[in-house]
């Protein structure tokens, strides 16, 4: 359905021109020639927009706006006023009455049509001066002449701006430093006592916190060389005495508009920063929740394996803490050490695929059974898959039975070709297995287990990691682990040890 426009225009030829052009671009247009017939048309059908001449036979467009804004039915209907006269007073009266726009009738037809389309489709229909509260601006004047100060006051006060008058450059500089966050524009004379205008501009532009405040310098036309130098140093604009009041006010408005746009940009930047910080916090929170969920999944899978291999109660938790503490002692970053710790809980996840009669056999395994047992490394890597979160866990599950001398399984890797996490887990897993009760063995004494991993150093285990582990154990750094996750001790024969 096309938009409805009511045109109220006393000239029949102009009204027909507007109607033909509006209907040509797809708008349904109704025409009235005076105020009363326009109001009657509004009673019969409410349009999406009114285009009204300011000068009517039986009233004015301003009176129409006032009537519309007093009625709940018509208060939101936009009104564009067209006038053959233009003045600031008429413009102010039109906007005060509620007009959406105030346009000179001598404007081009294309311009008028574009403003109509903007008003209908909400493309910034309100002019700049009507969108913003001018009383929020603060202007500082640096001027030593009393008569010039009075002139500035007479020109600026009617505009509704806050005015700060300073008698010389020194007073202006002190005021600028004190009110730096509230000053929107500086107007400075060039010749002043104590600190002159050129020195004041230099002070302002040398201070990064003040660099965004626009400066207008006022001086005589004969000092153009000085003005050019000041413009090169960052002064925004200049006025030559004597100047007319209209030019002065126009220059103020231009620079205050730019100032307002700068402040709006700052506000939006602050808002954007705040939104980004909130989003980053939300992402961190969701990431932590996801990580905790994944760690919980790891723990439950490890427990499922633990339930199958009933001789390894608390084993996964002890290994986790041994792993994390040893990694930290070896210089691994805390976040990575933490990841290695919780990933180590999955080191034997592949045992879930090993038959119970093999897993819990009390005696030595046959060659065939041992071959099946060795597949738990491959099964573990297969279960964990190739997702990035499980990469370290997969490396540990796959390579934790590789040996430093290259004689391990499943791939016969050696030395630093074995991932660090797998070399770490080899040390702590063997130590905990030796000092724990299993279906095929009793628990070893701590010292006997340390002697054993020392003997395995350079063959099965990485020598540097063994040395670091023994240092930590003998210092008591690991005591809390066995206190928190105790081992059921049943000392006896050490034969039949199986480190699978």
C-alpha positions, 0 to 999 in steps of 0.5 A: 500500500502506497504512503498517503501525503496531504498537501496543503498549498494555496497556489493551485499550480504549485499544488498540482506540481507537487501532486503530479511529482509525488504520485509519479514516484508512487505516493497517494496524494490529496490536496487542500488549499487552505487550513480549514479544508486541510483539517477537514481532510485530516478528519476523513483520512489520516495521512503518513505525512503533511506538506504544508505552506507556511502562508495560508488564506485562513491561517498559517502552517505553524497554527496547523502544527500546533493543532496537530500536536495537541491531538493524540490522534495526529501528534505523531504525523510529521509536518514539513513546512514550506515558506517563501520567507526565511529567517531564524525567527520563523525557523525557530517558531516552526520547530517549536510548534512541532514541524519536522522540517522547515524548507524555503519554497525556492529550493529545488523540487528534487531537494523537496522530494528527497526531504519528503522521502526522508521524513516518510522513511525516517532518514534523519528527518530532524535538522541538526539544531533541533536534534541537540540541546545547545545549552550543553555547549560551553564556550571560553572567550580569552579577550582583554578588551571590555567592549569586545567582551560585552559584544561576545556576551550579547552574541552568545547568550541568546544562543543558550550556550554557557559562556566563560569570559577570561581577561587574558591568556594566563587566566584562560589557561588556568581555566582551561586546565580546570574545566578541560572536560567541559569546554567545547570551544575556545575563542581567543584574541591574539594580543593579550597581556601575560600570555598572548593568544599565540602562546595560549594556542601553543599551550593548548595544542601541546597538551594531548588532553586538550588537542580535540578542543576547537580554537578560533583566533580573532585578529586583524587582517594584517597579521595573516602571516601569524595566522598561517603559522597558527593554522599550521600548528593546529588552530581550527579557524580564525576571524578578522576584525571587524567581523559581522555577528552573522559570520561569528555565530555561523562559525560558532555553530559549525565548530560546535557541530563538529565538537558534538559529533566528536563527543558522540563518537567518544560516547559511542566508542566508550559504549562499544568498549563497554560492550566488548568488555562485557562480551569478552567477560561472557565469552570467558565465562562460557569458555570456563563453563565449557571447559568445566563441562569437558573436564567433568566429561573427562573425569566421568570417562576416566571413572568409567575406566576406573570402575572396570579396573577396580585395583586403581581407585584414586589412581587417576586423581593422584596422577593428575596432581603429580602431572600438574605439579611436575609440569610446573616444576619443569617450567610449563606455563600454569594454564598448560600444566593445568590442561596436562593435569586434567588430560592425564586422567584419560591416559588409560581410557583405552582400557575400557575396550580391553576384556575384563579377564585380561585387565584384572588377571592376577598373573602374568599375561600370555603373549596374545593377551599382552598384544591385546593389552597394548592396544589400549593406547590406540583405542584411547586415541581413537575414543578421544578423536581429533577435537582440539580440546582433547589433543593433549589427552589424545597424545597422552593416551597414545604415547604414554607407553613409549620409552625414552630409548625407543623400545616402547609401543605403539610406534617405538618413538624415542627421546624428545620425539615423544610429546612432553605430556606423554614423557611426563605421564610415563614418570608419574604413572609408573611411580603411582602404579608401583606404589599402589596395590594392583590385582597382580602385585602389592604396593611398593615402598616409596623409596623402592619406587624412587630407586626403580624409576631412577634405574629406568632413567634414560631407558624407559623414562626421560632423565631430566623429568625423573630427576625433577620428580625425585627432587619434588618427592623427597622435598615433600611437595607430593605428600598432600596428594597421597593424603588426599587420595590414599593408597590401600597398602598391602606390602609383600612381594614385588615380583610380577610387576606389570606396567601396562 
